[in-house]
């Protein structure tokens, strides 16, 4: 995992949609999930204020609970670091 000042970046996986070259980037304002679905680019930006709760499911699970009721389940290396970084702004 790379860390640049207050930014985290890493590869990630989730079931739907299945992505190639998926990367997660956490900045002060948002979490961006990006990758490729075949020849189409996938990009989703989630404002940090919209994340109301974060859980870690060992060994690499990270669950984000959003204000609108959605749940996003990611697999990331070192999920505890992501949980800590996301909770710092809460």
N, C-alpha and C positions, 0 to 999 in steps of 0.2 A: 504494500500500500504506500502510495506517495503522499506526502503531506507538505503543503506550501502555506506557511503562516497559518491562518485559520481554515484552510481548505483541505478537504480529504478527497482523494480519488482512488478508485479501485475497480477491478472487474466485478461483475455480479451475474447472478442467474435468477430467473424466475420462470414459472411454468408457462404462463400465458402473457404475452406472446413469447414464443421461443426466439431468442435473438442471437445473432452472431456479433462478436466483438463488442459485447455489452460493457458499458462503463457507467459507474455512478460517480457523481461529483457533488460534493457538499460545500456550499459557500455560506457566507454570512446570511444571505437572504433566502436561498432555496436549495433543494435537492434536485439535481437533474439526472434522469435515467436516459441513456442513449444507446443505440445499437442499430443493427441492420436486420430487417425481415426480408430475406431474399435480396431484391434490388432496391427496396424501399427503406428509407431512413426512419427509425423510430426515435422519438424524443418526447419525454414527459418531464415537465417542470412542476415541482411541488413546493409551494411556499412553506418555509419553516413554521410560520404561524398556523398553518393548516394541519400540522402534525400534533395531535393532542396526547399521544402516548406511544412509547416505544418498548418493545419486548425483545429479549434475546432468547432464542431457542437453540441450545447446543446441538451440533458443534458449530454451525455457521449461519444459523437462521436469524434474521432480523425482521420483526413484524412492526409495521407502521400503522397506527390507527389514525384516520383522518377525521376532521370535523364533519364531513358530509356522510360519515358512516362507512366509507370504504376502508378495506384492510389490504395492505400491500405486503406480500411476503417475499423477501429477498434472501438469497444466499450470498454472503460476502465473507471474505477473509477477515478475521478479527472483528466480529460483530460488536464486541464490547466497546471497542474504540468508537464505533459509529453511534452506539447508544449513548455513550458519554458525551460525545460532541453534540448530538441532537438535544440532549437534556440541558446542556449549558445555557441555552437561550430560553428555557422554559421558566 
